[in-house]
Amino acid sequence: MRHLWPFAGRETQLATIRSAVEAGGAVVAGPAGAGKSRLAAEVLSGTGDVARVLATAAASDLPLGVMAHLLPAQPPHGNVIRWAADALDRERLVLMVDDAHLLDPVSAVLVHHLVTGGRARVLATTRSGERAPDAVTALWKDDLLPRLDLAPLTLREAGLVLAGALGGQVEAPTVRRLWRASDGNALFLRELVLAGESGGALAERRGVWHWSGEIPVTTRLRELIESRIGDVDPGERAALELVAHGEPLPVDALTALAPPETLRRLEDRQLVTISPEPLPARLPEPLAVRPPEPLPVRPLEPLALRPLEPLAVRLAHPLYGEVIRAGCGTLRTREVLRSLADEVGGRTGADPLRVAVWRLDSGTAGDPAALVEACNLARSVRDLRLAARLGRAALAAGGGATAALALASVLFYDDRYDEVEAVLPGLTDAPADDMTRADLVSVHALNLFWGLGREADARAMLTDAHATMTGTEPRQGLLVMRGSIEYTMGMFDQLGRTVAEIRRIAPRTSRFEIGLASLEGGRLLHEGRARQAVARVDEALGSVGDLREGMPSLTATLAVTGVGAAVLAGDLAAARRFADIGYRIGEDYVGWDRALITFGALRGRMARLQGRAAEAVRLCRQAAVRLRGRTLHGGLCLAELAHAYALTGDVAAVRTTTELAGELGLRVGHEVEFAFRLARPWALAAEGDLAGAVEAALETADAAGDLPTYELYALHDVVRLGASGLVADRLARLAGSVEGDLAPLLARHAAADDAPPELDAVSLAFESLGMLLHAAEAAAQSAAAYGRHGLPRRQRAAETRAWRLARRCEGARTPALTGLTVPQLTARQRQIAQLAASGLSNQDIADRLVLSRRTVANTLVQVYERTGLNSRAELADLLFT
């Protein structure tokens, strides 16, 4: 059985409670399942004399009943409280009272007496929101004991708990899902893990724990939740079933199906919550690509003039719904959903997607147009499993080409490429309007290329269809799709002609302007115009926020381009911003695997470039756990993972990842191809083949052709591998044609070669860009150069700097860092260095260590000599960073 320790990540609270217990005691309060008892038990673990009391509702009418095991068998005829206190009067006794709100009045008075008389230290737990005896309430009300209120687990704490309980890495979307489902309740979180493991929904894949599918309602989970819900009458049960299947529900709609008195009782019992429901919003927009504008200062409006927001009903906890729905039979479920569809669906402004799902699951869905609309809505928020159900139902209901198009689009975005091919044949030639035919051709071409790697067939299909179209919008759409394939294949001359052709077609809708921007941004990037590309992407992302539809696919394409352009410009903060935008698409749009994989890998790339090798491995492994079948984004992810593993020197993991890439990675297009090529030199270096690594990097630079970005990175890898003389001239030429701060710095690194002061400056410049591994390597190369020039003091200073930087690179092991050692200080030298670095004067150090001032000064001279440093500030940077 898994043991979830809810105090994981709550070290401050543990320390606070321990301190309070030492001083006399504390009261720990929180909702049921928050982990109060486990936290208290952890605090008292190892404490000598502990007496434990568990209060229960059954014993609340029996005076001192819960204390009976601690007291003599025969009570006196006089003062019972004094007799009981005397019986518990032991030196250093700690009385732990669990669920103190359930104490009988006499026991509560006894606890109060023990505290006020100082006869025992008391650690009590109590449930928030429950009425407690006055004597218990007085413990914190009268400041006799401090009260600590436990909030639900934060997302970070839940992640720590899950990692500790499962004994390994847990992917971020799984942590977030379990945290939301448990509402931060530690007990519920534990039960979810047990249910997930027993049902197979929670499993370890490729070293990462991942949740897939629905939440299985086990007997344990059902009994736990039902005990929290308690006894309900048939009317209350019916109302709870309506809310469980339809939340959030407008109050006025629900009261047409359940009496208002019933809702009031459920709210009083904290089984449902009723709160203002925001007005219907646009489809989810996971982006905040522009900073929010400051709100204008306006005078307050009179309260009477403010319209009341409609009220909505929800269950008080997410798991209540899981258990209530699981308790409904098939016929009852259909009855409930039919009632919701008829009542809520008949109201103005009802969400067509929810209504369609209610109709589908109640067996009353018959309108293919409504099902197609719902399918497209579900796809737009990337709830692809639901969208596929709706699309298949629409096709079965006679939806024809429109339904097939909707279903094929869903299957494509869900990476189910073979199924797309089973739906589409023959439809592209079926009678339809230009827009429908264009959409069918686009989906088919995308599937042929991104799904099956058939680039020539996809381009030919788009070109042929474009020649038969007369409508402006269909022609533009086909050209944008063709341009995206040309971009991916690195056919930039042809892409330029396609972009020009798109621009000749007018007018262009906002959607196609954004599509055009994605093509132009990519072209600017791979022409070396990095800053222009960043500006174009930011402009287009701002336009996405102005559209009603979220456009996740175009947004993701723009974000990918933004990452590459920002890196080339030397702005890693902007690159991480773009990567986070893309990753949020995956999180916010119901867990879209394609975005989570692609941008998980790009976040790993950012970590790698920042020198955080272990973090890069973690992020890429987390992305790889979602791979299924061969895809382009699978190739990108696994190439990046292999690169990160190579930097850590894990040769076996590199080989395993490369083999997996052959199974799951579709190696099509320049981004995937060069991701593998750029990883190859470091894989060879990890194996000790330095000459082979240099040769592989040079081959990659030669293969880049007219793609200066890849040539730039490959040539600089040669510099990092210690052969800068081979590429200095080429890098200098490239630096003159590539925008941004990075390219000139890479060329400067190559030109520095055997000039150690210049290498020092290059190292500082890399550090200022946030590229710590590059900075460490340049510092190590500087140290070697100082050694060749016979300057040992400067050599040690550069070695010390390289060691300090490498220590922040999470175990990165590259050829430049080979042989780098920790500055060798004796225990006494390190002690004095640390005191000096903390700001103490020589005299202060001498007084503290009972040494002479001369001894301290001489020792510091030895420290500076061994480390190559010159000041206390540099020592602080070495020892405390």
ZAMARGU-4260 file (C-alpha; in steps of 0.2 Angstrom, whole numbers, plus 5000, padded with zeros to 4 digits):
<rodrens>
0) 5000/5000/5000 | 5006/5017/4996 | 5009/5029/5010 | 5006/5047/5006 | 5013/5059/5019
5) 5003/5075/5018 | 5017/5084/5028 | 5029/5082/5013 | 5033/5100/5008 | 5027/5107/5025
10) 5043/5108/5034 | 5039/5125/5041 | 5023/5119/5048 | 5032/5104/5056 | 5045/5116/5064
15) 5032/5128/5070 | 5022/5114/5079 | 5037/5106/5086 | 5042/5122/5094 | 5024/5125/5100
20) 5024/5108/5108 | 5040/5111/5117 | 5033/5127/5124 | 5017/5119/5130 | 5006/5113/5115
25) 4996/5118/5100 | 4979/5115/5091 | 4980/5109/5073 | 4964/5113/5063 | 4959/5109/5046
30) 4945/5100/5035 | 4943/5081/5035 | 4957/5072/5026 | 4969/5087/5027 | 4982/5077/5036
35) 4980/5084/5053 | 4983/5067/5062 | 4998/5062/5052 | 5006/5079/5054 | 5003/5078/5073
40) 5010/5060/5073 | 5026/5066/5063 | 5028/5080/5076 | 5028/5068/5090 | 5038/5054/5082
45) 5053/5050/5093 | 5045/5060/5108 | 5047/5051/5124 | 5031/5050/5135 | 5016/5052/5123
50) 4998/5048/5129 | 4986/5047/5114 | 4967/5050/5114 | 4955/5048/5099 | 4938/5056/5102
55) 4923/5049/5093 | 4905/5053/5091 | 4900/5037/5099 | 4910/5041/5115 | 4905/5060/5116
60) 4890/5056/5128 | 4901/5046/5140 | 4911/5057/5153 | 4930/5054/5151 | 4926/5039/5140
65) 4940/5042/5128 | 4952/5045/5143 | 4947/5028/5151 | 4963/5019/5145 | 4974/5032/5154
70) 4965/5033/5171 | 4964/5022/5186 | 4949/5009/5186 | 4939/5017/5200 | 4935/5036/5200
75) 4934/5045/5216 | 4919/5053/5224 | 4926/5070/5225 | 4933/5082/5211 | 4934/5071/5195
80) 4944/5084/5186 | 4958/5085/5199 | 4958/5066/5201 | 4961/5064/5182 | 4974/5077/5181
85) 4984/5070/5195 | 4983/5053/5186 | 4991/5061/5171 | 5003/5071/5180 | 5020/5064/5173
90) 5035/5074/5169 | 5037/5079/5151 | 5020/5071/5146 | 5013/5075/5129 | 4994/5072/5127
95) 4989/5070/5109 | 4970/5073/5107 | 4964/5068/5089 | 4947/5075/5084 | 4946/5086/5099
100) 4929/5094/5093 | 4921/5077/5097 | 4927/5077/5116 | 4914/5075/5129 | 4912/5090/5140
105) 4921/5083/5155 | 4936/5077/5144 | 4936/5094/5136 | 4937/5103/5153 | 4951/5091/5158
110) 4961/5095/5143 | 4959/5114/5147 | 4964/5111/5165 | 4980/5102/5160 | 4985/5116/5149
115) 4980/5130/5161 | 4989/5121/5175 | 5004/5117/5165 | 5003/5099/5170 | 5005/5092/5152
120) 5009/5098/5135 | 4994/5096/5123 | 4994/5093/5104 | 4976/5093/5099 | 4968/5091/5081
125) 4951/5098/5077 | 4940/5099/5061 | 4937/5116/5054 | 4919/5121/5053 | 4913/5109/5067
130) 4906/5115/5083 | 4918/5110/5097 | 4916/5111/5116 | 4918/5128/5124 | 4933/5121/5134
135) 4942/5116/5118 | 4938/5132/5109 | 4945/5142/5123 | 4962/5134/5120 | 4965/5145/5105
140) 4952/5158/5108 | 4960/5163/5125 | 4977/5162/5118 | 4982/5147/5129 | 4988/5137/5114
145) 4993/5143/5096 | 4981/5137/5082 | 4988/5131/5066 | 4975/5130/5052 | 4980/5117/5038
150) 4975/5123/5021 | 4973/5110/5007 | 4989/5104/4999 | 4996/5116/4986 | 5000/5110/4969
155) 5018/5110/4973 | 5015/5100/4989 | 5004/5088/4980 | 5018/5085/4968 | 5030/5081/4982
160) 5018/5070/4990 | 5015/5060/4974 | 5033/5059/4970 | 5037/5052/4987 | 5023/5040/4988
165) 5026/5033/4970 | 5045/5033/4972 | 5048/5042/4956 | 5045/5056/4943 | 5027/5060/4941
170) 5022/5070/4925 | 5016/5088/4928 | 4998/5086/4920 | 4995/5070/4931 | 5000/5080/4947
175) 4988/5094/4942 | 4974/5082/4938 | 4975/5072/4954 | 4977/5088/4964 | 4961/5096/4956
180) 4952/5079/4958 | 4956/5078/4976 | 4954/5097/4979 | 4971/5096/4989 | 4964/5084/5001
185) 4978/5072/5007 | 4966/5058/5011 | 4957/5059/4994 | 4974/5061/4985 | 4979/5044/4993
190) 4963/5035/4988 | 4965/5042/4971 | 4982/5034/4969 | 4977/5018/4976 | 4962/5018/4964
195) 4972/5023/4949 | 4985/5009/4952 | 4972/4996/4956 | 4963/5000/4940 | 4978/5003/4929
200) 4974/5021/4926 | 4990/5027/4935 | 5005/5018/4929 | 5024/5020/4926 | 5029/5022/4908
205) 5047/5025/4903 | 5052/5029/4921 | 5038/5042/4923 | 5021/5040/4932 | 5006/5045/4921
210) 4987/5045/4923 | 4977/5040/4908 | 4958/5038/4907 | 4944/5041/4919 | 4945/5040/4938
215) 4940/5022/4943 | 4928/5022/4958 | 4934/5008/4969 | 4924/5001/4984 | 4936/5010/4996
220) 4934/5027/4987 | 4915/5025/4986 | 4914/5021/5004 | 4925/5035/5009 | 4915/5048/4999
225) 4898/5041/5004 | 4903/5042/5022 | 4907/5061/5019 | 4890/5063/5010 | 4880/5054/5024
230) 4862/5049/5023 | 4851/5058/5010 | 4833/5056/5007 | 4827/5052/4989 | 4823/5070/4984
235) 4841/5075/4990 | 4848/5060/4981 | 4839/5065/4965 | 4845/5083/4966 | 4863/5077/4969
240) 4862/5066/4953 | 4856/5081/4943 | 4871/5091/4949 | 4884/5077/4947 | 4879/5075/4929
245) 4877/5093/4924 | 4887/5104/4935 | 4888/5119/4935 | 4870/5121/4933 | 4860/5137/4934
250) 4850/5138/4950 | 4834/5143/4940 | 4836/5128/4929 | 4839/5116/4943 | 4824/5122/4953
255) 4813/5117/4939 | 4819/5099/4942 | 4822/5099/4961 | 4812/5109/4975 | 4822/5125/4981
260) 4820/5118/4999 | 4830/5103/4994 | 4844/5114/4987 | 4844/5124/5003 | 4846/5108/5013
265) 4860/5102/5002 | 4869/5119/5004 | 4867/5119/5022 | 4875/5102/5024 | 4889/5108/5013
270) 4886/5095/4999 | 4884/5108/4986 | 4890/5126/4983 | 4880/5140/4976 | 4889/5155/4969
275) 4888/5168/4955 | 4891/5160/4938 | 4901/5171/4926 | 4892/5176/4910 | 4896/5163/4896
280) 4914/5166/4890 | 4922/5163/4873 | 4931/5146/4871 | 4945/5144/4882 | 4960/5155/4878
285) 4976/5148/4887 | 4987/5163/4882 | 4991/5179/4890 | 5003/5184/4876 | 5001/5203/4880
290) 5003/5211/4897 | 4986/5216/4903 | 4981/5234/4901 | 4979/5244/4917 | 4961/5245/4923
295) 4954/5262/4921 | 4949/5271/4937 | 4930/5273/4938 | 4919/5279/4951 | 4910/5266/4961
300) 4892/5262/4954 | 4878/5262/4966 | 4875/5244/4971 | 4857/5245/4966 | 4862/5248/4948
305) 4873/5233/4947 | 4865/5218/4938 | 4865/5202/4948 | 4875/5188/4941 | 4866/5171/4939
310) 4869/5158/4952 | 4876/5141/4948 | 4876/5125/4958 | 4891/5114/4960 | 4895/5099/4971
315) 4906/5104/4986 | 4920/5092/4980 | 4925/5085/4963 | 4925/5067/4970 | 4907/5068/4975
320) 4902/5068/4957 | 4913/5053/4952 | 4905/5043/4966 | 4887/5049/4963 | 4888/5046/4944
325) 4896/5028/4947 | 4881/5024/4959 | 4868/5028/4945 | 4862/5013/4934 | 4861/5014/4915
330) 4843/5018/4915 | 4844/5031/4929 | 4858/5040/4921 | 4849/5041/4904 | 4834/5048/4914
335) 4844/5061/4922 | 4853/5067/4906 | 4837/5067/4897 | 4830/5079/4910 | 4845/5090/4909
340) 4844/5091/4890 | 4826/5095/4890 | 4826/5108/4904 | 4844/5116/4902 | 4845/5113/4884
345) 4829/5122/4881 | 4835/5138/4889 | 4843/5152/4880 | 4862/5152/4880 | 4864/5134/4884
350) 4880/5127/4880 | 4877/5117/4864 | 4892/5105/4868 | 4885/5100/4885 | 4868/5098/4878
355) 4874/5087/4864 | 4883/5076/4876 | 4868/5074/4887 | 4858/5070/4871 | 4871/5057/4866
360) 4873/5049/4883 | 4854/5048/4886 | 4851/5040/4869 | 4841/5055/4862 | 4853/5062/4850
365) 4846/5062/4832 | 4851/5078/4824 | 4868/5076/4815 | 4870/5095/4813 | 4870/5097/4832
370) 4882/5083/4834 | 4894/5090/4821 | 4893/5107/4829 | 4897/5099/4846 | 4911/5088/4839
375) 4919/5104/4832 | 4917/5113/4849 | 4925/5098/4858 | 4940/5098/4845 | 4942/5117/4847
380) 4946/5114/4866 | 4956/5098/4861 | 4944/5087/4871 | 4948/5074/4857 | 4941/5058/4865
385) 4924/5067/4867 | 4925/5075/4850 | 4929/5058/4842 | 4913/5051/4850 | 4903/5065/4844
390) 4910/5064/4827 | 4907/5045/4825 | 4889/5048/4831 | 4886/5062/4819 | 4893/5051/4805
395) 4881/5036/4810 | 4866/5048/4811 | 4869/5053/4792 | 4880/5068/4794 | 4889/5064/4777
400) 4904/5073/4772 | 4902/5087/4785 | 4903/5074/4799 | 4917/5064/4791 | 4927/5080/4790
405) 4924/5084/4808 | 4929/5066/4813 | 4944/5066/4802 | 4950/5082/4809 | 4948/5075/4827
410) 4957/5059/4823 | 4972/5069/4815 | 4974/5080/4830 | 4974/5065/4841 | 4988/5057/4831
415) 4977/5042/4825 | 4983/5044/4807 | 4978/5026/4800 | 4960/5030/4806 | 4960/5046/4797
420) 4964/5036/4781 | 4949/5025/4784 | 4937/5039/4785 | 4943/5050/4771 | 4944/5040/4755
425) 4932/5045/4742 | 4926/5060/4751 | 4937/5073/4743 | 4929/5069/4726 | 4911/5069/4733
430) 4900/5084/4729 | 4902/5098/4741 | 4905/5117/4741 | 4923/5124/4739 | 4925/5127/4757
435) 4921/5109/4763 | 4931/5102/4749 | 4946/5113/4754 | 4944/5107/4772 | 4944/5089/4767
440) 4959/5091/4756 | 4968/5100/4769 | 4965/5087/4783 | 4970/5073/4771 | 4986/5082/4765
445) 4991/5086/4783 | 4988/5067/4788 | 4998/5061/4773 | 5013/5072/4778 | 5013/5074/4797
450) 5006/5057/4800 | 5013/5046/4786 | 5028/5056/4780 | 5022/5057/4762 | 5027/5075/4758
455) 5026/5074/4739 | 5009/5066/4739 | 5003/5079/4751 | 5009/5094/4741 | 5003/5088/4725
460) 4985/5085/4733 | 4985/5103/4739 | 4991/5110/4722 | 4979/5101/4712 | 4964/5106/4723
465) 4969/5124/4723 | 4969/5124/4704 | 4950/5119/4705 | 4945/5132/4718 | 4937/5148/4714
470) 4933/5155/4732 | 4945/5166/4740 | 4945/5158/4757 | 4947/5140/4751 | 4962/5145/4740
475) 4970/5154/4754 | 4968/5139/4766 | 4975/5127/4754 | 4990/5138/4751 | 4993/5141/4769
480) 4993/5122/4772 | 5005/5119/4757 | 5016/5133/4764 | 5017/5124/4781 | 5023/5108/4773
485) 5036/5118/4763 | 5042/5127/4779 | 5044/5110/4788 | 5054/5103/4773 | 5065/5118/4773
490) 5060/5122/4755 | 5061/5141/4758 | 5063/5147/4740 | 5046/5138/4736 | 5039/5145/4752
495) 5043/5162/4747 | 5033/5160/4731 | 5019/5153/4741 | 5018/5167/4753 | 5018/5179/4738
500) 5004/5170/4730 | 4994/5171/4746 | 4997/5189/4747 | 4990/5192/4730 | 4973/5184/4735
505) 4962/5197/4744 | 4954/5200/4755 | 4962/5190/4769 | 4953/5186/4785 | 4961/5188/4802
510) 4963/5169/4803 | 4973/5168/4787 | 4983/5183/4792 | 4989/5174/4807 | 4992/5158/4796
515) 5002/5169/4785 | 5012/5176/4800 | 5017/5159/4805 | 5024/5155/4788 | 5033/5172/4787
520) 5040/5171/4805 | 5047/5154/4801 | 5055/5160/4785 | 5063/5175/4794 | 5070/5164/4808
525) 5079/5152/4796 | 5085/5167/4786 | 5094/5173/4802 | 5083/5188/4805 | 5079/5182/4823
530) 5073/5198/4830 | 5061/5202/4816 | 5054/5184/4818 | 5051/5187/4837 | 5042/5203/4833
535) 5032/5195/4819 | 5027/5180/4831 | 5022/5192/4845 | 5012/5202/4834 | 5002/5187/4827
540) 5000/5180/4845 | 4992/5196/4850 | 4980/5195/4835 | 4975/5177/4841 | 4969/5184/4858
545) 4957/5196/4848 | 4948/5181/4839 | 4933/5172/4846 | 4940/5155/4843 | 4956/5150/4852
550) 4965/5143/4837 | 4977/5131/4847 | 4986/5124/4832 | 4991/5140/4824 | 4995/5147/4841
555) 5006/5132/4844 | 5015/5134/4827 | 5018/5152/4831 | 5025/5147/4848 | 5037/5135/4841
560) 5044/5148/4829 | 5045/5160/4844 | 5056/5148/4854 | 5068/5146/4839 | 5069/5164/4835
565) 5072/5170/4853 | 5086/5157/4856 | 5094/5163/4840 | 5092/5181/4846 | 5101/5176/4863
570) 5085/5179/4873 | 5082/5163/4883 | 5069/5172/4894 | 5058/5175/4879 | 5061/5158/4872
575) 5055/5150/4888 | 5040/5162/4888 | 5035/5155/4870 | 5038/5137/4876 | 5027/5140/4891
580) 5013/5147/4880 | 5014/5132/4870 | 5014/5120/4885 | 4999/5129/4892 | 4989/5125/4877
585) 4992/5107/4881 | 4987/5109/4899 | 4972/5121/4896 | 4965/5112/4881 | 4960/5096/4890
590) 4977/5089/4890 | 4982/5089/4871 | 4996/5077/4870 | 5004/5084/4854 | 5006/5101/4863
595) 5012/5093/4879 | 5025/5082/4870 | 5031/5096/4858 | 5033/5110/4871 | 5038/5098/4885
600) 5053/5094/4873 | 5056/5113/4870 | 5056/5117/4888 | 5069/5103/4890 | 5079/5112/4877
605) 5078/5128/4886 | 5084/5119/4902 | 5098/5111/4892 | 5104/5128/4885 | 5103/5136/4902
610) 5115/5122/4908 | 5102/5112/4919 | 5105/5095/4912 | 5096/5085/4924 | 5081/5096/4922
615) 5081/5094/4904 | 5081/5075/4906 | 5066/5076/4918 | 5056/5088/4906 | 5059/5077/4891
620) 5055/5061/4900 | 5039/5068/4906 | 5035/5073/4888 | 5040/5056/4881 | 5028/5047/4892
625) 5013/5052/4881 | 5021/5046/4865 | 5011/5032/4856 | 5014/5028/4838 | 5026/5036/4826
630) 5025/5055/4825 | 5035/5070/4820 | 5034/5077/4838 | 5039/5061/4844 | 5055/5062/4835
635) 5058/5080/4841 | 5055/5075/4859 | 5067/5059/4859 | 5081/5069/4850 | 5080/5082/4863
640) 5080/5068/4877 | 5095/5060/4869 | 5104/5076/4868 | 5101/5079/4887 | 5106/5062/4892
645) 5123/5064/4882 | 5127/5080/4891 | 5125/5070/4908 | 5137/5056/4901 | 5123/5043/4902
650) 5128/5033/4887 | 5116/5018/4890 | 5101/5030/4891 | 5107/5039/4875 | 5107/5022/4866
655) 5090/5017/4873 | 5082/5033/4868 | 5090/5032/4850 | 5082/5015/4848 | 5065/5021/4855
660) 5066/5035/4842 | 5067/5023/4828 | 5051/5016/4834 | 5041/5032/4839 | 5049/5046/4830
665) 5045/5050/4812 | 5061/5058/4805 | 5053/5071/4793 | 5057/5089/4791 | 5072/5100/4795
670) 5068/5103/4814 | 5067/5084/4818 | 5082/5080/4807 | 5093/5093/4814 | 5088/5089/4832
675) 5095/5072/4829 | 5110/5078/4820 | 5114/5091/4834 | 5113/5078/4847 | 5125/5066/4838
680) 5141/5074/4842 | 5137/5074/4861 | 5132/5056/4860 | 5149/5052/4853 | 5158/5063/4865
685) 5150/5054/4880 | 5157/5038/4873 | 5174/5045/4872 | 5175/5047/4853 | 5181/5066/4853
690) 5187/5065/4835 | 5171/5057/4829 | 5161/5070/4838 | 5170/5084/4830 | 5168/5076/4813
695) 5149/5073/4816 | 5147/5092/4821 | 5156/5097/4805 | 5145/5086/4794 | 5130/5093/4802
700) 5136/5111/4798 | 5139/5106/4780 | 5122/5097/4779 | 5113/5113/4785 | 5116/5121/4768
705) 5105/5137/4767 | 5099/5135/4785 | 5111/5147/4795 | 5103/5142/4812 | 5108/5124/4812
710) 5125/5128/4804 | 5129/5141/4817 | 5125/5129/4832 | 5134/5114/4824 | 5150/5125/4821
715) 5150/5131/4839 | 5149/5113/4845 | 5165/5111/4836 | 5172/5125/4847 | 5165/5118/4863
720) 5173/5101/4858 | 5190/5110/4857 | 5193/5112/4839 | 5189/5131/4836 | 5203/5133/4823
725) 5193/5123/4811 | 5178/5134/4811 | 5183/5151/4817 | 5182/5159/4800 | 5165/5151/4795
730) 5157/5157/4812 | 5164/5175/4809 | 5155/5175/4792 | 5139/5169/4799 | 5139/5181/4813
735) 5138/5195/4801 | 5122/5189/4793 | 5112/5183/4809 | 5103/5195/4820 | 5104/5195/4839
740) 5117/5194/4853 | 5120/5175/4851 | 5129/5173/4834 | 5142/5186/4837 | 5146/5178/4854
745) 5148/5161/4847 | 5160/5168/4834 | 5169/5178/4847 | 5171/5161/4857 | 5179/5153/4842
750) 5191/5168/4838 | 5197/5168/4857 | 5205/5151/4854 | 5221/5152/4864 | 5218/5170/4871
755) 5213/5166/4889 | 5207/5184/4894 | 5196/5184/4879 | 5189/5167/4885 | 5186/5174/4902
760) 5176/5188/4894 | 5166/5175/4883 | 5162/5165/4899 | 5155/5181/4907 | 5145/5185/4892
765) 5138/5167/4891 | 5133/5168/4910 | 5124/5185/4907 | 5113/5176/4893 | 5109/5162/4906
770) 5119/5149/4896 | 5129/5142/4912 | 5136/5126/4904 | 5143/5136/4889 | 5150/5148/4902
775) 5158/5134/4912 | 5166/5127/4896 | 5173/5143/4891 | 5180/5146/4909 | 5188/5128/4908
780) 5195/5132/4891 | 5202/5148/4898 | 5210/5139/4913 | 5219/5127/4901 | 5225/5141/4890
785) 5232/5150/4906 | 5241/5134/4910 | 5249/5133/4893 | 5255/5151/4895 | 5263/5148/4912
790) 5251/5158/4922 | 5246/5146/4937 | 5237/5159/4948 | 5226/5164/4934 | 5224/5146/4929
795) 5217/5142/4946 | 5206/5157/4946 | 5198/5151/4929 | 5197/5133/4936 | 5188/5139/4951
800) 5176/5149/4941 | 5173/5135/4929 | 5170/5123/4944 | 5158/5135/4952 | 5148/5137/4936
805) 5148/5118/4932 | 5142/5114/4950 | 5126/5123/4944 | 5124/5113/4929 | 5116/5097/4937
810) 5129/5084/4933 | 5133/5090/4915 | 5149/5081/4909 | 5157/5087/4893 | 5174/5086/4886
815) 5179/5104/4891 | 5174/5100/4909 | 5184/5084/4910 | 5196/5084/4924 | 5189/5099/4932
820) 5191/5097/4951 | 5184/5105/4967 | 5197/5119/4973 | 5207/5109/4986 | 5205/5117/5003
825) 5209/5110/5020 | 5195/5109/5033 | 5203/5124/5042 | 5205/5134/5026 | 5187/5131/5021
830) 5181/5136/5039 | 5191/5152/5038 | 5186/5155/5020 | 5167/5153/5024 | 5168/5165/5039
835) 5177/5178/5028 | 5165/5176/5014 | 5151/5179/5027 | 5158/5196/5030 | 5168/5194/5046
840) 5184/5203/5048 | 5201/5195/5051 | 5200/5200/5069 | 5182/5193/5071 | 5187/5177/5064
845) 5202/5176/5075 | 5192/5179/5091 | 5179/5167/5086 | 5191/5153/5082 | 5204/5157/5096
850) 5218/5160/5083 | 5230/5175/5080 | 5225/5188/5068 | 5241/5184/5058 | 5236/5165/5057
855) 5219/5170/5049 | 5228/5182/5037 | 5241/5169/5032 | 5227/5156/5030 | 5217/5168/5018
860) 5232/5171/5008 | 5234/5152/5005 | 5215/5151/5001 | 5217/5165/4988 | 5232/5156/4981
865) 5224/5139/4979 | 5208/5146/4972 | 5215/5160/4961 | 5203/5172/4969 | 5207/5189/4976
870) 5193/5195/4988 | 5180/5190/5000 | 5166/5194/4988 | 5173/5181/4976 | 5174/5169/4990
875) 5156/5171/4994 | 5152/5168/4975 | 5162/5152/4976 | 5156/5145/4992 | 5138/5151/4994
880) 5131/5151/4976
</rodrens>
